[in-house]
Amino acid sequence: MRLFKREELAVDPVDLAYLLLGSVVEVDSPAGTVAARLVEVEAYRGAEDPASHSYRGRTRRNDVMWGPAGHLYVYFVYGMHFCANIVGAEDGVAGAVLLRAAEVVSGPEIARARRKAAKRDRELAQGPARMTAALGIGPEHNGADLVSPDSPVRLLAGEEVPRSKVRAGPRVGVAAAKDTPWRFWVDGAPEVSAYRRGGRARPAQ
């Protein structure tokens, strides 16, 4: 697999979400390397998206979201978890895609040691906080350049997922624009997180 090029990721977050499904996030640590194939993501735009961290403008916290594309935006949530996003859009335009679920494809023994609560391998990275824990992503990775071969976190282009295999539905855990159908997942992938708020999955547009 090859590293993505920055210009490939400098697209609208919704388009980036489609592109990221099937791609692989690879993370180095002293324990070794863990890699996971993305099966569920969630798009967030900037000024026009009230659910986005960048909706009210640029701050120290969301600075990475404003580009350039191809960097990792990591934030702390609920006082206990980290979530990871891949930045897209043009430089200076905020936009990112939240990584929601993945299949661990390399380093499963390391991921299991980090996620002892997981009863099955499909649960290792099933959900945004579980994913960062399994991969070993933390605050030190905020701003990591995913398209650099020297980066401890890299984004590799995997096998493209056909649009016919992608489903879309409302985003999870947001109070604003909660019905916006910008959560995308690979149909039938067992690692996809459970949607607990109801609603019916529909073919992606």
C-alpha positions as CSV (number, residue, x, y, z in Angstrom):
1,M,0.0,0.0,0.0
2,R,1.1,3.6,-0.6
3,L,0.8,6.7,1.4
4,F,-1.9,9.1,0.4
5,K,-0.8,12.4,-1.3
6,R,-1.8,15.6,0.4
7,E,-3.7,16.9,-2.6
8,E,-5.9,13.7,-2.6
9,L,-7.1,14.6,0.9
10,A,-7.7,18.3,0.2
11,V,-11.4,17.8,-0.7
12,D,-14.7,18.4,0.9
13,P,-15.1,16.4,4.1
14,V,-18.0,14.4,2.7
15,D,-16.0,13.3,-0.3
16,L,-13.1,12.6,2.0
17,A,-15.3,10.4,4.1
18,Y,-16.0,8.1,1.1
19,L,-12.3,8.1,0.2
20,L,-11.2,7.1,3.7
21,L,-13.3,4.0,3.9
22,G,-11.1,1.0,3.2
23,S,-7.9,3.0,3.8
24,V,-5.5,2.0,6.6
25,V,-4.2,4.0,9.6
26,E,-0.8,2.8,10.8
27,V,0.6,3.9,14.1
28,D,4.2,3.3,15.5
29,S,4.9,3.1,19.2
30,P,7.6,1.5,21.4
31,A,5.4,-1.5,21.7
32,G,5.3,-1.9,17.9
33,T,3.1,-1.0,15.0
34,V,-0.7,-1.4,14.8
35,A,-2.6,-0.9,11.6
36,A,-6.4,-0.7,11.1
37,R,-8.6,-0.6,8.0
38,L,-11.3,2.1,8.3
39,V,-14.9,0.8,8.1
40,E,-16.8,3.7,9.6
41,V,-16.2,7.5,9.5
42,E,-18.2,10.7,10.1
43,A,-17.8,14.0,8.2
44,Y,-17.7,17.5,9.7
45,R,-17.5,20.8,7.7
46,G,-16.5,24.1,9.1
47,A,-18.5,27.4,9.2
48,E,-21.6,25.8,7.8
49,D,-21.7,22.9,10.1
50,P,-23.0,23.7,13.7
51,A,-21.8,20.2,14.9
52,S,-18.2,21.0,13.9
53,H,-15.6,22.1,16.4
54,S,-14.6,24.8,13.9
55,Y,-18.2,26.2,13.6
56,R,-17.5,29.3,15.8
57,G,-14.1,30.0,14.3
58,R,-10.4,29.2,14.7
59,T,-9.2,28.5,18.3
60,R,-6.1,26.9,19.8
61,R,-8.0,23.7,20.3
62,N,-9.2,23.3,16.7
63,D,-6.3,25.0,14.9
64,V,-5.3,21.7,13.1
65,M,-8.7,21.5,11.5
66,W,-7.9,24.5,9.3
67,G,-5.3,22.6,7.3
68,P,-3.3,21.8,5.5
69,A,-5.0,18.6,4.7
70,G,-3.6,15.2,5.7
71,H,-2.9,16.0,9.3
72,L,-4.4,14.3,12.4
73,Y,-6.7,16.3,14.7
74,V,-6.9,14.7,18.2
75,Y,-9.2,15.9,20.9
76,F,-10.3,14.9,24.4
77,V,-13.9,14.2,25.1
78,Y,-16.0,13.4,28.2
79,G,-12.9,13.9,30.3
80,M,-11.8,10.4,29.6
81,H,-11.4,9.5,25.8
82,F,-9.4,10.7,22.8
83,C,-10.9,10.9,19.3
84,A,-9.0,11.2,16.1
85,N,-9.9,13.0,12.9
86,I,-8.3,13.3,9.5
87,V,-8.2,16.9,8.2
88,G,-9.4,17.6,4.7
89,A,-10.6,20.6,2.6
90,E,-8.3,23.4,1.2
91,D,-5.7,25.0,3.4
92,G,-7.4,27.6,5.5
93,V,-10.8,26.0,5.2
94,A,-11.8,23.9,8.2
95,G,-13.0,20.4,7.7
96,A,-12.3,16.9,9.1
97,V,-13.5,13.4,9.2
98,L,-13.9,11.6,12.5
99,L,-12.6,8.0,12.6
100,R,-15.3,5.9,14.1
101,A,-14.5,2.2,13.6
102,A,-11.9,0.0,12.0
103,E,-10.7,-3.6,11.5
104,V,-7.2,-4.2,13.1
105,V,-5.2,-5.7,10.3
106,S,-1.7,-5.6,11.8
107,G,-0.4,-5.8,15.4
108,P,-3.5,-7.4,16.9
109,E,-1.6,-8.6,19.9
110,I,-0.6,-5.1,20.8
111,A,-4.2,-3.8,20.3
112,R,-5.5,-6.6,22.5
113,A,-3.1,-5.6,25.3
114,R,-4.4,-2.1,25.1
115,R,-8.1,-3.1,24.9
116,K,-8.4,-5.9,27.4
117,A,-12.1,-5.2,27.7
118,A,-12.7,-6.3,24.1
119,K,-14.2,-9.8,24.1
120,R,-13.8,-10.3,20.3
121,D,-11.3,-8.9,17.8
122,R,-14.1,-7.0,16.0
123,E,-14.5,-5.0,19.2
124,L,-10.9,-3.8,19.3
125,A,-11.5,-0.6,17.3
126,Q,-15.3,-0.6,17.3
127,G,-16.1,3.1,18.1
128,P,-13.9,6.3,18.0
129,A,-12.5,6.0,21.6
130,R,-11.9,2.3,21.3
131,M,-10.1,2.9,18.0
132,T,-7.7,5.5,19.4
133,A,-7.0,3.2,22.4
134,A,-6.3,0.2,20.2
135,L,-4.0,2.1,17.9
136,G,-2.3,4.0,20.7
137,I,-3.3,7.4,19.5
138,G,-3.0,10.2,22.1
139,P,-2.6,14.0,22.5
140,E,1.0,13.7,21.4
141,H,-0.2,12.8,17.9
142,N,-2.3,16.0,17.4
143,G,-1.1,17.6,14.2
144,A,0.8,14.5,13.0
145,D,1.4,14.6,9.2
146,L,-0.3,11.5,7.9
147,V,1.3,11.7,4.5
148,S,4.9,11.8,5.7
149,P,6.8,8.5,5.7
150,D,8.7,9.7,8.8
151,S,5.5,10.3,10.8
152,P,4.5,8.0,13.7
153,V,1.0,8.0,12.3
154,R,0.5,7.3,8.6
155,L,-2.5,7.0,6.2
156,L,-2.3,4.4,3.5
157,A,-4.5,4.0,0.5
158,G,-6.3,0.7,0.7
159,E,-8.7,-1.1,-1.7
160,E,-11.4,1.3,-2.7
161,V,-14.9,0.5,-1.3
162,P,-17.6,0.6,-4.0
163,R,-20.3,3.2,-3.4
164,S,-22.8,0.4,-3.6
165,K,-21.3,-1.0,-0.4
166,V,-21.4,2.3,1.5
167,R,-24.3,3.2,3.8
168,A,-25.1,6.6,5.3
169,G,-27.0,7.8,8.4
170,P,-27.2,10.4,11.1
171,R,-24.1,11.3,13.1
172,V,-23.7,10.1,16.6
173,G,-23.4,12.1,19.9
174,V,-24.0,15.6,18.5
175,A,-26.7,18.0,19.7
176,A,-26.6,20.2,16.6
177,A,-27.4,19.0,13.1
178,K,-27.9,15.5,14.6
179,D,-29.9,14.3,11.6
180,T,-27.4,15.2,9.0
181,P,-26.5,11.9,7.3
182,W,-22.8,12.3,7.2
183,R,-21.9,9.1,9.0
184,F,-20.7,6.5,6.5
185,W,-19.9,2.9,6.9
186,V,-19.0,-0.3,5.0
187,D,-22.2,-2.4,4.7
188,G,-21.8,-5.6,6.6
189,A,-18.5,-4.9,8.3
190,P,-18.7,-6.4,11.8
191,E,-16.6,-3.7,13.3
192,V,-19.1,-0.9,12.6
193,S,-20.2,0.7,15.9
194,A,-23.8,0.3,17.1
195,Y,-26.2,3.2,16.4
196,R,-28.2,3.6,19.6
197,R,-30.5,6.4,18.7
198,G,-32.7,4.6,16.2
199,G,-33.2,5.3,12.6
200,R,-32.8,3.2,9.4
201,A,-29.6,2.8,7.4
202,R,-30.0,3.9,3.8
203,P,-27.9,3.7,0.7
204,A,-25.3,6.5,0.6
205,Q,-25.9,9.3,-1.8
